[in-house]
Amino acid sequence: MLEMRSVSKSYMHRGKCIKAMDDVTLEIQRGEFVSIVGPSGSGKSTFVLALGGMLSPSAGQVLIDGQSLYDLDPEERAAVRKRKIGFVFQTFNLVPYLSALENVQIPLFLAGANENDQQSKAAALLERVGLADRLDHKPSELSVGQQQRVALARMLANDPAIILADEPTGNLDPDTSHAIQDFLAEINQEGRTVVIVTHDPTAARRAGRMLRLVDGKVFSDEAVLAKE
């Protein structure tokens, strides 16, 4: 379970205090598929970064399975992220000089897997996302949609129970965007918790629950009745 208790995050900008998150309290149950929507500047990216242990709140607690993330030291928090959380971002964050296979191997290498296991698992994940014939291609040799598929494969390398996705379809054409949405729904059906930040109404309605943020607050929290 993911939980926020009275979480706030403030920044100073040109001498003014900006509240990116304002006293947010909520729970996300294991296996839920949640979309985060709202206007630009409403705190969506701050929300997902704080939820994933990558951005310390100014106040409040973020808990994963009852463990308070920001009461851990940075190394302990990084270990929790490595074990439990997979991230995917609009910008992909692929290493440009590594092949698709090598990019997917990175989490496995950091986890201490032997090289044969790294290669076999990375290859299987790339096959799952439809890139079995692109193992040796570097990011610059792949289309934007293929780069996002590599990022999705890398996200799954350590078999995380929680997937946090910040605008994962933002740079993609409609067909590729729909395929990525299908993939996220598929891995949710496997029992993973999926939280997706999106501006795309169709992507948002693929979730079972939609949180709308406005000015750093949860403006609405509702079940999604109609999926497309």
Order of alpha helices (4+ residues) and beta strands (2+ residues): beta-beta-beta-alpha-beta-beta-alpha-beta-alpha-alpha-alpha-beta-alpha-beta-alpha-beta-beta
